[in-house]
Amino acid sequence: MKFVDVSHMQSPLIDLPELTSLGRRLDLDPSRFGFVQPCNHLLDDPVAMREFFEAEGYLFMKQLLPREIILDARRSILEAVEAEGQLDADRDPMDGVVHPDFLESFTLDAKPTFKGADGAVRNPDRKMAFRPDLGANNPEVKRVVFGPELAEFYSRFFGAAVRHFDFIWLRMMGPGKGTASHCDWVYMGRGSSKLMTCWIPYGEIPLHVGGLILLERSHLQADRIASYLAQDVDAYCENVPAQVEKVAKGGGWSHRGWLSTCPESLPEKFETRWLTCEHWEPGDFITFNMRLIHGSLDNHSDRVRISTDTRWQPADEPADDRWIGVNPPGHGLAGKRGRIC
């Protein structure tokens, strides 16, 4: 299958809001910013799907998941968050509008404090960011991420039986900064090299609410960040006391995990573009290479942005045991691995 480079054919990006990631303004010139291309037309041709994935590093499927199961999952998440007092009680919970007490805390310059106007700290153990607890025992979310639609998609892509990780990465990002630029491999690279990430939005996500951004074809430049990709955030040096204390005993990471906190600089460094979707909708999903650099836009709205990312691979390939089982150890102490350095 022959691929045509269409980056030079895209029209100038006009009338776009200012887009930032980690509070840093992104260059919206078409040479540095663009949009992912839907790949639904490749569904009946697995060979073409694999060729596109190898070349571009992603497959974007528009409206392939049933809209109703996405909205059911969104409702279940927001009902739980509403019960915690984090949503505006005067608005429909499905709108996901943040409680007024929290809005001043969710800025691009500060982390949320969860302290109300009355001085009371609300739900100090809950944050509008990484919330795997909202997906772990949620049948509506599991119906989405482990359902027959995705199983069929990945079986067709690999041409073989597939399996998924059992851990669900659920994010509920409030107004403010997005996620730093990184590759997923450093967090879950102990198993199959064919592992793929699946990112799903739970609701309408226009540009000002943020969403996933991918550094175009950066997986083809993995050799430039080989030392970074060789990292395992849960591995530590047994002969380095500081690492033993931090990782093996304290449960921390030996590496920060992220690649860069200056996302605006990466398109020029890699001579490529940031890509996103003009408007993520319920039913969309995108799957991408574990070595593809990605992050997220900042949320400039008063609403939460909900998404999950999960992992799929061929069933006969080894799986990273941090993320499988009834209660996956994840980045906890049971997931740490020592070595002599």
C-alpha positions in Angstrom: 0.0 0.0 0.0 1.4 3.4 -1.0 1.2 6.3 1.5 1.1 9.9 0.4 2.6 12.6 2.6 -0.3 15.1 2.9 1.3 17.3 5.6 2.1 20.0 3.0 -1.5 19.8 1.7 -3.2 20.8 4.9 -4.8 24.2 5.0 -3.5 26.9 7.5 -5.0 26.5 10.9 -7.0 29.6 11.4 -9.6 30.6 14.0 -8.1 28.1 16.5 -8.0 28.9 20.2 -4.6 29.4 21.8 -3.4 25.9 22.6 -1.1 25.1 25.4 0.5 22.1 27.0 2.0 22.4 30.5 1.2 26.1 30.2 3.4 26.5 27.2 2.0 27.9 24.0 2.2 25.5 21.0 3.1 26.7 17.5 0.0 26.2 15.3 1.8 26.7 12.0 0.8 23.7 9.7 4.4 22.6 9.7 4.3 22.2 13.5 0.7 21.3 14.3 -2.0 19.2 12.6 -4.7 16.6 13.0 -4.8 12.8 13.1 -6.5 11.1 10.1 -9.5 8.7 10.6 -8.6 5.2 9.6 -12.0 3.6 9.4 -11.6 2.9 5.7 -8.8 0.5 6.6 -10.8 -1.8 8.8 -11.5 -4.4 6.2 -7.8 -4.6 5.2 -5.6 -5.7 8.2 -2.5 -5.6 6.0 -3.2 -1.9 5.2 -3.9 -1.2 8.9 -0.5 -2.6 9.9 1.3 -0.7 7.1 -0.4 2.5 8.2 0.4 1.8 11.8 4.1 1.1 11.1 4.4 4.3 9.1 2.4 6.7 11.2 2.5 5.1 14.6 -1.3 5.3 15.2 -4.7 4.2 14.0 -7.6 6.6 14.7 -11.0 5.1 14.6 -13.9 7.6 14.4 -17.2 6.6 16.1 -16.3 2.9 16.0 -17.4 2.2 19.6 -21.2 2.4 20.4 -21.9 5.9 21.7 -24.3 4.6 24.3 -21.7 2.5 26.2 -19.4 5.5 26.3 -22.1 7.7 27.8 -23.1 5.0 30.3 -19.5 4.8 31.5 -19.3 8.6 31.6 -22.4 8.8 33.8 -21.1 6.2 36.2 -17.9 8.1 36.6 -19.5 11.5 37.1 -22.0 10.2 39.6 -19.2 8.9 41.7 -17.4 12.3 41.4 -20.6 14.2 42.2 -21.0 12.2 45.4 -17.5 13.3 46.4 -18.7 17.0 46.1 -16.3 17.9 43.3 -19.0 18.9 40.7 -21.2 22.0 40.5 -24.4 20.9 42.2 -26.4 23.4 40.1 -25.5 21.8 36.8 -26.3 18.5 35.2 -23.6 16.0 36.4 -23.2 14.8 32.8 -21.8 18.2 32.0 -18.9 17.5 34.3 -18.7 21.2 35.5 -16.2 21.6 38.3 -17.5 22.8 41.7 -16.9 26.6 42.0 -14.8 26.1 45.2 -12.2 24.3 43.1 -12.0 26.4 40.0 -9.5 28.9 41.4 -7.2 26.1 42.3 -7.2 24.6 38.9 -5.1 27.1 37.1 -2.1 26.6 34.8 0.1 27.9 37.5 -0.9 25.8 40.5 -1.9 22.4 41.6 -5.4 21.8 43.0 -5.7 22.4 46.8 -9.2 21.0 47.2 -9.9 23.7 49.8 -13.3 25.2 49.8 -14.3 28.9 50.3 -15.3 27.9 53.8 -11.8 26.8 54.6 -12.7 23.1 54.7 -10.6 20.6 52.8 -12.8 18.6 50.4 -11.9 15.0 49.7 -8.1 15.4 50.3 -7.4 11.9 49.0 -9.2 12.5 45.7 -7.7 14.4 42.8 -9.0 15.5 39.4 -6.2 13.8 37.6 -5.2 10.1 37.7 -8.2 8.2 39.1 -7.9 4.4 38.4 -10.2 3.8 41.4 -13.1 5.0 39.2 -12.5 2.3 36.7 -11.2 -0.6 38.7 -14.6 -2.0 39.8 -16.8 -0.1 37.3 -18.8 -2.5 35.0 -19.7 0.3 32.6 -16.1 1.3 32.1 -15.0 -2.3 31.7 -17.7 -2.8 29.1 -16.0 -0.1 27.1 -12.3 -1.0 27.5 -12.6 -4.8 27.5 -15.7 -5.2 25.3 -16.1 -7.1 22.1 -15.6 -4.2 19.8 -12.0 -3.6 20.9 -11.3 -7.4 21.1 -12.4 -7.8 17.5 -10.4 -4.8 16.4 -7.1 -6.0 17.9 -7.7 -9.6 16.8 -8.1 -8.3 13.2 -5.1 -6.1 13.5 -2.8 -8.8 14.9 -4.4 -11.7 13.0 -4.3 -13.7 16.2 -5.8 -14.1 19.6 -5.3 -11.1 21.8 -5.2 -10.2 25.5 -5.4 -6.9 27.4 -3.9 -5.6 30.6 -6.3 -5.8 33.5 -5.3 -2.4 34.9 -7.4 0.6 33.7 -5.7 4.0 33.5 -8.6 6.4 34.1 -7.9 10.1 34.0 -10.3 12.9 35.1 -8.4 16.0 34.3 -9.8 19.2 35.7 -9.1 22.7 34.4 -5.3 23.3 34.2 -2.2 21.6 33.0 -2.2 18.5 30.9 0.3 15.6 30.9 4.1 16.0 30.2 5.5 14.5 27.0 6.5 10.8 27.4 6.5 7.4 25.9 4.5 4.6 27.5 7.2 2.0 27.1 9.2 3.2 30.2 6.1 2.4 32.4 5.2 -1.0 31.0 8.0 -2.4 28.9 8.6 -5.8 30.6 6.6 -7.8 28.1 5.7 -7.9 24.5 7.3 -5.4 22.1 4.0 -5.5 20.2 2.0 -3.9 23.0 -0.3 -1.1 21.9 -2.0 1.8 23.8 -5.7 2.4 23.4 -6.9 5.9 24.3 -10.6 6.6 24.6 -12.4 9.9 25.4 -15.6 9.8 27.4 -17.6 12.7 26.1 -17.2 15.7 23.8 -13.7 17.1 23.9 -13.2 20.2 21.8 -9.8 21.7 21.5 -10.1 24.1 24.5 -10.9 21.2 26.8 -7.7 19.5 25.8 -7.0 15.9 24.9 -4.3 13.7 23.6 -1.5 15.0 21.4 0.9 12.8 19.5 4.3 13.8 18.1 3.9 12.8 14.5 6.0 9.7 13.5 8.3 10.1 16.5 8.4 6.3 16.9 10.5 6.3 13.8 13.1 8.4 15.6 13.3 6.1 18.7 17.0 5.8 18.3 17.3 9.5 19.2 15.8 8.8 22.7 17.3 5.3 23.1 18.7 6.0 26.6 15.3 7.3 27.7 13.4 4.3 26.3 15.8 1.9 28.0 14.5 3.2 31.4 12.1 1.2 33.6 10.6 3.5 36.2 10.2 0.6 38.7 13.8 -0.8 38.3 16.5 0.2 40.7 20.2 -0.5 41.4 20.6 -2.8 44.4 24.1 -1.5 44.9 23.0 2.2 45.1 21.7 2.9 48.6 19.8 6.0 47.5 17.8 4.1 44.9 17.1 1.2 47.3 15.7 3.7 49.8 13.7 5.6 47.2 12.4 2.7 45.1 12.6 -0.6 46.9 11.6 0.8 50.3 9.8 4.1 49.5 7.9 2.9 46.5 9.1 5.7 44.3 10.5 5.7 40.8 14.1 5.5 39.7 13.3 7.7 36.7 10.9 10.6 36.4 9.0 8.9 33.5 8.4 11.9 31.3 10.7 12.9 28.4 10.2 16.6 28.4 8.3 19.4 30.1 8.8 21.7 27.2 6.4 20.3 24.6 6.6 23.4 22.5 10.2 22.6 21.6 9.7 19.0 20.4 8.3 19.6 16.9 11.4 21.6 16.0 13.8 19.2 17.6 12.2 16.2 15.8 11.3 18.2 12.7 7.7 17.1 12.9 4.3 18.2 14.2 2.0 17.7 17.2 -1.2 16.0 16.1 -4.5 15.9 17.8 -8.2 15.6 16.9 -10.2 18.7 16.0 -13.0 17.4 18.3 -13.0 14.1 20.1 -16.4 12.5 20.3 -18.1 9.6 22.2 -17.3 6.5 20.2 -13.8 7.6 19.1 -10.6 5.8 20.0 -7.0 5.9 19.0 -4.4 3.3 19.3 -0.7 4.0 19.1 2.9 2.8 19.3 4.4 2.5 22.8 7.5 4.4 21.6 5.4 7.3 20.1 6.0 10.5 22.1 2.8 12.0 23.3 1.2 14.1 26.0 -2.0 16.2 26.3 -3.3 19.7 25.8 -4.2 21.9 28.8 -7.8 22.1 29.8 -9.0 25.8 29.5 -12.6 25.0 30.4 -14.6 24.7 33.6 -15.2 21.0 32.9 -13.4 17.7 33.6 -12.0 15.8 30.7 -12.4 12.1 31.1 -10.4 9.4 29.3 -9.0 5.9 29.7 -5.9 4.3 28.3 -5.5 0.6 28.3 -3.2 -1.9 26.6 -3.6 -4.7 24.1 -1.2 -7.3 22.7 -1.1 -10.8 21.1 -2.2 -13.4 23.6 0.9 -15.6 23.0 3.4 -12.8 23.8 4.7 -12.3 27.3 2.8 -9.7 29.4 4.2 -7.2 31.9 3.1 -8.7 35.2 2.7 -5.3 36.9 -0.5 -4.8 35.0 -2.3 -8.1 35.0 -4.3 -10.1 37.5 -7.2 -9.4 39.8 -5.2 -6.8 41.8 -2.3 -5.7 39.5 0.7 -4.5 41.6 1.3 -1.6 39.2 4.0 0.7 40.4 3.6 -0.5 43.9 6.3 -2.2 45.9 5.5 -5.6 44.4 6.3 -4.2 41.0 9.8 -3.0 41.8 12.8 -4.9 40.3 16.3 -4.7 41.5 19.5 -5.3 39.6 23.3 -4.7 40.0 24.4 -1.6 38.2 
